[in-house]
Amino acid sequence: MGIRTPFLSIIAGLLLLSVTEARGGRAGCLRCHKPHYSAKGTCTGCHRGDERSDRLAIAHRDLIGARFSWFGVAGSQPLQRGEKLLDSFACRRCHTTAGKGNRLASNLDSLPVNSTPENIYQAIKSQALFMPDFRFDDRQMTDLVNAILAGALKAGRKGGETPQVVHFEDGKRNVENIFEKKCGPCHRVLTQAFGALGKGDIGPDLSGIFSEHYPATSKDKGSWTEATLKKWLENPRNVREESPMRPITLKKEEFERLLAVLANRAGR
């Protein structure tokens, strides 16, 4: 017993040390991988996985590969490029990311909880119905995934969200809707009340046009308001001389209905 007790104490100490190292990313990750960007965070902070295990299948569960791991390195070029893409393509006019944006389409901050970076990449590559085809190249899509992952990390996990109405495409157009009649041949828009409207892609997508997240493409790079839209529809070339858009004649009641659609209020 005099020898056995110290021996057991040594074994217990080694096991405790192994667990402690694993929790710090030493036993699981750094036995096989050289450290990099160690001052920026932990192994699992960027790559996920399970740093407590030496078993490959467990340690590499939900592992994030190198190209999608830049979201964990603040100031990295892929992350900066991705954040600029989110702004320049006005993704927040339909989506919420980093806690900001409209709720016309899916909340991107919730994607990493139930999806993988690879699946997010494929969702950007193969657009959902009514999502614009931005024709991103491989690097741009990779950068966007990093920006989305970083945004979700910044937003944090919150409580339940307000339920959203889901609209299903049945192939039929709501021809009585004022947007479909007057704007739909050239434009598209996502709305909370009616879902997707319009079929044209000649003109810009008008989703979220009155929100702070829509591109500042009004006169003098200003935001769109009810007043600027009214002036534009009366004669676009009075605002922009080279505009190819023709004037759209609307009665007062029709214009009010159009505003209701674009501003996501109850209307037709």
DOKOL-754950 format. One record per residue (C-alpha): residue number from 0; x, y, z; residue in three letters. Coordinates in nm, 3 decimals. Example, Ala and Ser with C-alpha at 12.3 -4.5 7.8 and 13.67 -1.06 7.14 Angstrom:
2
<0 <1.230 -0.450 0.780> ALA>
<1 <1.367 -0.106 0.714> SER>
END
This chain:
268
<0 <0.000 0.000 0.000> MET>
<1 <0.294 0.234 0.070> GLY>
<2 <0.403 0.215 -0.294> ILE>
<3 <0.059 0.185 -0.448> ARG>
<4 <-0.083 0.510 -0.305> THR>
<5 <0.190 0.741 -0.446> PRO>
<6 <0.169 0.558 -0.779> PHE>
<7 <-0.206 0.618 -0.801> LEU>
<8 <-0.152 0.981 -0.707> SER>
<9 <0.094 1.023 -0.992> ILE>
<10 <-0.148 0.867 -1.241> ILE>
<11 <-0.431 1.091 -1.120> ALA>
<12 <-0.206 1.394 -1.153> GLY>
<13 <-0.112 1.303 -1.509> LEU>
<14 <-0.476 1.254 -1.603> LEU>
<15 <-0.567 1.589 -1.450> LEU>
<16 <-0.282 1.756 -1.637> LEU>
<17 <-0.397 1.594 -1.962> SER>
<18 <-0.752 1.723 -1.916> VAL>
<19 <-0.625 2.070 -1.825> THR>
<20 <-0.403 2.082 -2.134> GLU>
<21 <-0.687 1.960 -2.354> ALA>
<22 <-0.911 2.237 -2.234> ARG>
<23 <-0.643 2.486 -2.329> GLY>
<24 <-0.611 2.339 -2.677> GLY>
<25 <-0.278 2.166 -2.603> ARG>
<26 <-0.347 1.795 -2.575> ALA>
<27 <-0.600 1.769 -2.856> GLY>
<28 <-0.492 2.024 -3.115> CYS>
<29 <-0.128 2.116 -3.060> LEU>
<30 <-0.005 1.759 -3.044> ARG>
<31 <-0.072 1.740 -3.419> CYS>
<32 <-0.084 2.102 -3.536> HIS>
<33 <0.161 2.387 -3.508> LYS>
<34 <0.013 2.693 -3.335> PRO>
<35 <-0.072 2.999 -3.543> HIS>
<36 <-0.241 3.328 -3.454> TYR>
<37 <-0.226 3.208 -3.092> SER>
<38 <-0.252 3.567 -2.970> ALA>
<39 <-0.586 3.605 -3.150> LYS>
<40 <-0.777 3.329 -2.974> GLY>
<41 <-0.814 2.954 -2.931> THR>
<42 <-0.808 2.669 -3.180> CYS>
<43 <-1.179 2.600 -3.150> THR>
<44 <-1.260 2.970 -3.160> GLY>
<45 <-1.174 2.968 -3.530> CYS>
<46 <-1.192 2.602 -3.632> HIS>
<47 <-1.454 2.452 -3.397> ARG>
<48 <-1.393 2.083 -3.335> GLY>
<49 <-1.340 1.941 -2.985> ASP>
<50 <-1.002 2.028 -2.833> GLU>
<51 <-1.058 1.795 -2.536> ARG>
<52 <-1.025 1.475 -2.738> SER>
<53 <-0.733 1.291 -2.895> ASP>
<54 <-0.966 1.079 -3.108> ARG>
<55 <-0.963 1.222 -3.460> LEU>
<56 <-1.333 1.169 -3.532> ALA>
<57 <-1.431 1.357 -3.217> ILE>
<58 <-1.160 1.622 -3.231> ALA>
<59 <-1.250 1.709 -3.591> HIS>
<60 <-1.627 1.706 -3.549> ARG>
<61 <-1.782 2.013 -3.720> ASP>
<62 <-1.430 2.124 -3.809> LEU>
<63 <-1.402 2.449 -4.005> ILE>
<64 <-1.134 2.442 -4.274> GLY>
<65 <-0.871 2.710 -4.318> ALA>
<66 <-1.048 2.919 -4.582> ARG>
<67 <-1.361 2.961 -4.369> PHE>
<68 <-1.175 3.023 -4.042> SER>
<69 <-1.068 3.385 -4.100> TRP>
<70 <-1.384 3.508 -3.929> PHE>
<71 <-1.202 3.446 -3.599> GLY>
<72 <-0.907 3.668 -3.690> VAL>
<73 <-1.011 4.029 -3.645> ALA>
<74 <-0.882 4.254 -3.922> GLY>
<75 <-0.791 3.968 -4.157> SER>
<76 <-0.816 4.049 -4.528> GLN>
<77 <-1.080 3.784 -4.610> PRO>
<78 <-1.299 3.915 -4.328> LEU>
<79 <-1.257 4.278 -4.433> GLN>
<80 <-1.334 4.193 -4.796> ARG>
<81 <-1.643 3.998 -4.693> GLY>
<82 <-1.777 4.281 -4.478> GLU>
<83 <-1.729 4.523 -4.767> LYS>
<84 <-1.923 4.286 -4.995> LEU>
<85 <-2.210 4.276 -4.746> LEU>
<86 <-2.225 4.655 -4.765> ASP>
<87 <-2.165 4.707 -5.138> SER>
<88 <-2.426 4.448 -5.240> PHE>
<89 <-2.666 4.574 -4.972> ALA>
<90 <-2.731 4.229 -4.826> CYS>
<91 <-2.897 4.387 -4.522> ARG>
<92 <-3.185 4.522 -4.728> ARG>
<93 <-3.324 4.167 -4.705> CYS>
<94 <-3.114 3.989 -4.439> HIS>
<95 <-3.002 4.047 -4.083> THR>
<96 <-2.629 4.004 -4.019> THR>
<97 <-2.420 4.116 -3.723> ALA>
<98 <-2.747 4.214 -3.557> GLY>
<99 <-2.843 4.468 -3.825> LYS>
<100 <-3.069 4.447 -4.128> GLY>
<101 <-3.422 4.386 -4.251> ASN>
<102 <-3.621 4.067 -4.192> ARG>
<103 <-3.750 4.016 -4.545> LEU>
<104 <-3.539 3.701 -4.586> ALA>
<105 <-3.353 3.462 -4.355> SER>
<106 <-3.162 3.586 -4.052> ASN>
<107 <-2.799 3.515 -4.138> LEU>
<108 <-2.695 3.537 -3.773> ASP>
<109 <-2.882 3.213 -3.702> SER>
<110 <-2.722 3.012 -3.984> LEU>
<111 <-2.403 2.891 -3.809> PRO>
<112 <-2.607 2.725 -3.533> VAL>
<113 <-2.774 2.477 -3.768> ASN>
<114 <-2.555 2.486 -4.077> SER>
<115 <-2.194 2.449 -4.187> THR>
<116 <-1.973 2.701 -4.367> PRO>
<117 <-1.979 2.474 -4.671> GLU>
<118 <-2.359 2.477 -4.679> ASN>
<119 <-2.365 2.855 -4.643> ILE>
<120 <-2.120 2.876 -4.933> TYR>
<121 <-2.345 2.657 -5.148> GLN>
<122 <-2.651 2.865 -5.055> ALA>
<123 <-2.475 3.174 -5.190> ILE>
<124 <-2.361 2.988 -5.500> LYS>
<125 <-2.701 2.832 -5.577> SER>
<126 <-2.942 3.111 -5.497> GLN>
<127 <-3.277 3.050 -5.335> ALA>
<128 <-3.588 3.144 -5.528> LEU>
<129 <-3.603 3.520 -5.584> PHE>
<130 <-3.253 3.584 -5.451> MET>
<131 <-3.059 3.797 -5.702> PRO>
<132 <-2.778 3.627 -5.893> ASP>
<133 <-2.484 3.843 -5.790> PHE>
<134 <-2.240 3.626 -5.986> ARG>
<135 <-1.987 3.610 -5.703> PHE>
<136 <-1.662 3.429 -5.775> ASP>
<137 <-1.512 3.167 -5.543> ASP>
<138 <-1.307 3.410 -5.337> ARG>
<139 <-1.599 3.648 -5.291> GLN>
<140 <-1.828 3.368 -5.171> MET>
<141 <-1.560 3.247 -4.930> THR>
<142 <-1.512 3.600 -4.797> ASP>
<143 <-1.888 3.638 -4.753> LEU>
<144 <-1.905 3.318 -4.549> VAL>
<145 <-1.634 3.453 -4.319> ASN>
<146 <-1.824 3.780 -4.281> ALA>
<147 <-2.148 3.594 -4.202> ILE>
<148 <-1.975 3.377 -3.939> LEU>
<149 <-1.814 3.684 -3.782> ALA>
<150 <-2.147 3.865 -3.783> GLY>
<151 <-2.317 3.577 -3.604> ALA>
<152 <-2.040 3.576 -3.345> LEU>
<153 <-2.079 3.950 -3.294> LYS>
<154 <-2.458 3.931 -3.264> ALA>
<155 <-2.441 3.648 -3.012> GLY>
<156 <-2.721 3.407 -2.932> ARG>
<157 <-3.045 3.578 -2.848> LYS>
<158 <-3.387 3.463 -2.738> GLY>
<159 <-3.673 3.368 -2.964> GLY>
<160 <-3.745 3.577 -3.270> GLU>
<161 <-4.073 3.718 -3.389> THR>
<162 <-4.241 3.458 -3.614> PRO>
<163 <-4.225 3.541 -3.983> GLN>
<164 <-4.494 3.476 -4.242> VAL>
<165 <-4.377 3.222 -4.500> VAL>
<166 <-4.495 3.274 -4.858> HIS>
<167 <-4.498 2.986 -5.107> PHE>
<168 <-4.450 3.030 -5.481> GLU>
<169 <-4.739 2.880 -5.674> ASP>
<170 <-4.643 3.011 -6.017> GLY>
<171 <-4.934 3.253 -6.025> LYS>
<172 <-4.892 3.630 -6.032> ARG>
<173 <-5.107 3.856 -5.820> ASN>
<174 <-5.209 4.068 -6.118> VAL>
<175 <-5.428 4.292 -5.903> GLU>
<176 <-5.132 4.401 -5.694> ASN>
<177 <-5.025 4.754 -5.787> ILE>
<178 <-4.656 4.662 -5.790> PHE>
<179 <-4.717 4.370 -6.026> GLU>
<180 <-4.917 4.592 -6.263> LYS>
<181 <-4.696 4.900 -6.269> LYS>
<182 <-4.347 4.787 -6.166> CYS>
<183 <-4.326 4.408 -6.190> GLY>
<184 <-4.234 4.378 -6.559> PRO>
<185 <-3.895 4.543 -6.486> CYS>
<186 <-3.843 4.513 -6.109> HIS>
<187 <-3.872 4.270 -5.821> ARG>
<188 <-3.936 4.322 -5.451> VAL>
<189 <-3.961 4.110 -5.137> LEU>
<190 <-4.241 4.211 -4.903> THR>
<191 <-4.363 4.088 -4.566> GLN>
<192 <-4.729 4.103 -4.661> ALA>
<193 <-4.718 3.951 -5.011> PHE>
<194 <-4.386 3.772 -5.037> GLY>
<195 <-4.207 3.805 -5.371> ALA>
<196 <-4.353 4.037 -5.633> LEU>
<197 <-4.246 4.115 -5.987> GLY>
<198 <-4.058 3.913 -6.245> LYS>
<199 <-3.823 4.159 -6.414> GLY>
<200 <-3.450 4.200 -6.371> ASP>
<201 <-3.396 4.496 -6.604> ILE>
<202 <-3.430 4.739 -6.316> GLY>
<203 <-3.287 4.714 -5.964> PRO>
<204 <-3.437 4.500 -5.691> ASP>
<205 <-3.650 4.732 -5.477> LEU>
<206 <-3.658 4.525 -5.158> SER>
<207 <-3.626 4.745 -4.851> GLY>
<208 <-3.609 5.061 -5.062> ILE>
<209 <-3.714 5.294 -4.778> PHE>
<210 <-3.484 5.139 -4.519> SER>
<211 <-3.140 5.260 -4.414> GLU>
<212 <-2.990 4.945 -4.567> HIS>
<213 <-3.094 5.016 -4.926> TYR>
<214 <-2.819 5.165 -5.150> PRO>
<215 <-2.816 5.545 -5.155> ALA>
<216 <-2.904 5.569 -5.525> THR>
<217 <-3.153 5.853 -5.509> SER>
<218 <-3.058 6.199 -5.635> LYS>
<219 <-2.716 6.316 -5.510> ASP>
<220 <-2.660 5.970 -5.360> LYS>
<221 <-2.937 6.019 -5.110> GLY>
<222 <-3.173 5.772 -4.948> SER>
<223 <-3.510 5.696 -5.103> TRP>
<224 <-3.818 5.852 -4.945> THR>
<225 <-4.182 5.873 -5.045> GLU>
<226 <-4.119 6.221 -5.185> ALA>
<227 <-3.812 6.126 -5.392> THR>
<228 <-3.990 5.819 -5.529> LEU>
<229 <-4.292 6.026 -5.630> LYS>
<230 <-4.071 6.275 -5.813> LYS>
<231 <-3.881 5.992 -5.981> TRP>
<232 <-4.193 5.817 -6.107> LEU>
<233 <-4.337 6.138 -6.251> GLU>
<234 <-4.036 6.173 -6.482> ASN>
<235 <-3.711 5.985 -6.411> PRO>
<236 <-3.515 6.197 -6.660> ARG>
<237 <-3.589 6.511 -6.463> ASN>
<238 <-3.386 6.351 -6.186> VAL>
<239 <-3.129 6.161 -6.394> ARG>
<240 <-3.095 6.272 -6.754> GLU>
<241 <-2.969 5.941 -6.892> GLU>
<242 <-3.225 5.721 -6.717> SER>
<243 <-3.379 5.462 -6.954> PRO>
<244 <-3.693 5.442 -6.739> MET>
<245 <-4.011 5.597 -6.874> ARG>
<246 <-4.250 5.803 -6.658> PRO>
<247 <-4.506 5.602 -6.460> ILE>
<248 <-4.845 5.770 -6.430> THR>
<249 <-5.018 5.687 -6.103> LEU>
<250 <-5.334 5.818 -5.947> LYS>
<251 <-5.307 5.933 -5.586> LYS>
<252 <-5.480 5.620 -5.461> GLU>
<253 <-5.251 5.397 -5.671> GLU>
<254 <-4.941 5.570 -5.539> PHE>
<255 <-5.061 5.520 -5.182> GLU>
<256 <-5.112 5.151 -5.251> ARG>
<257 <-4.765 5.125 -5.403> LEU>
<258 <-4.612 5.293 -5.098> LEU>
<259 <-4.793 5.046 -4.875> ALA>
<260 <-4.634 4.756 -5.064> VAL>
<261 <-4.282 4.902 -5.068> LEU>
<262 <-4.296 5.013 -4.705> ALA>
<263 <-4.431 4.672 -4.599> ASN>
<264 <-4.758 4.809 -4.473> ARG>
<265 <-5.098 4.653 -4.532> ALA>
<266 <-5.205 4.728 -4.888> GLY>
<267 <-5.260 4.582 -5.232> ARG>
END
